[in-house]
């Protein structure tokens, strides 16, 4: 085998490996973008829930606390449309992926709302 044939076979394998690596990197960046969207939507929903829910009483309960849950549900639903807008691959997402997205939104909503409610008490 000549030196050029060996170089071509090595380069051919390298380009395929590079394509696989770049596809994995692209998928990883898509997953990061989806997770960041869930986090920021959860924080925004938590802050808006606090503002719209009303002034909490001495027990920390807001008079319109149910509105916060409606905002949480809206933030979870908005994610699908946001993913389409950002051109993220939504058809490939399964039930487990959507559960993860919903849970991340819920977790950040809950943390943000809890921090805002506890710091507003005297």
C-alpha positions in Angstrom: 0.0 0.0 0.0 1.4 3.4 -0.9 1.7 6.3 1.4 -1.1 8.3 -0.3 -3.6 5.4 0.0 -2.9 5.2 3.7 -3.3 8.9 4.1 -6.6 8.9 2.2 -8.0 6.0 4.3 -7.0 7.8 7.5 -8.4 11.1 6.4 -11.7 9.4 5.3 -12.1 7.9 8.7 -11.2 11.2 10.4 -13.8 13.2 8.5 -16.5 10.7 9.4 -15.5 10.9 13.1 -15.5 14.7 12.8 -19.0 14.6 11.4 -20.2 12.4 14.2 -18.4 14.6 16.8 -20.0 17.8 15.3 -23.4 16.2 15.3 -23.0 15.2 18.9 -21.9 18.8 19.7 -25.0 20.2 17.9 -27.3 17.9 19.8 -25.6 18.9 23.1 -26.1 22.6 22.3 -29.8 21.9 21.4 -30.3 20.2 24.8 -28.6 23.1 26.6 -30.8 25.6 24.8 -34.0 23.6 25.7 -32.9 23.4 29.4 -32.1 27.2 29.5 -35.5 27.9 28.0 -37.2 25.9 30.7 -35.1 27.6 33.4 -35.8 31.1 32.3 -39.5 30.5 31.6 -39.7 29.0 35.1 -38.0 32.0 36.7 -40.2 34.5 34.7 -43.3 32.6 35.6 -42.3 32.6 39.3 -41.6 36.3 39.3 -44.9 37.1 37.5 -46.8 34.8 39.8 -45.4 36.7 42.8 -46.3 40.1 41.3 -49.8 39.1 40.2 -50.6 36.9 43.3 -50.9 39.9 45.6 -49.3 40.8 48.9 -48.8 37.7 51.1 -50.3 37.6 54.6 -48.4 36.8 57.7 -48.5 33.1 56.9 -47.0 33.7 53.4 -50.2 32.9 51.5 -51.1 35.1 48.6 -54.8 35.9 48.0 -54.6 34.9 44.3 -52.2 32.0 44.5 -54.1 30.0 42.0 -53.0 32.4 39.3 -49.4 31.3 39.8 -50.3 27.7 38.9 -52.1 28.9 35.8 -48.9 30.9 34.8 -46.8 27.8 35.4 -49.0 25.7 33.1 -48.8 28.5 30.5 -45.0 28.6 30.7 -44.9 24.8 30.1 -47.2 25.1 27.1 -45.3 28.1 25.6 -42.1 26.0 25.5 -43.2 24.0 22.5 -43.9 27.2 20.5 -40.6 28.7 21.7 -38.8 25.6 20.5 -40.4 25.8 17.1 -39.5 29.5 17.0 -35.9 28.7 17.9 -35.8 25.9 15.4 -35.0 23.2 17.9 -35.9 19.7 17.0 -39.3 19.2 18.6 -40.6 16.1 16.8 -37.7 14.0 18.2 -38.8 14.9 21.8 -40.6 12.0 23.6 -42.7 11.9 26.7 -39.7 11.7 28.9 -38.2 14.8 27.4 -41.3 16.8 27.8 -41.6 15.6 31.4 -38.1 16.8 32.0 -38.9 20.2 30.4 -42.0 20.6 32.5 -40.2 19.5 35.7 -37.4 22.0 35.1 -39.9 24.8 34.5 -41.8 23.8 37.7 -38.6 23.6 39.8 -37.4 27.1 38.8 -40.9 28.5 39.2 -41.1 27.0 42.7 -37.7 28.2 43.7 -38.2 31.7 42.4 -41.7 32.0 44.0 -40.5 30.6 47.3 -37.5 33.0 47.5 -39.7 36.0 46.7 -42.3 35.0 49.2 -39.9 34.4 52.0 -37.9 37.6 51.5 -41.1 39.7 51.4 -42.1 38.6 54.9 -40.9 40.7 57.9 
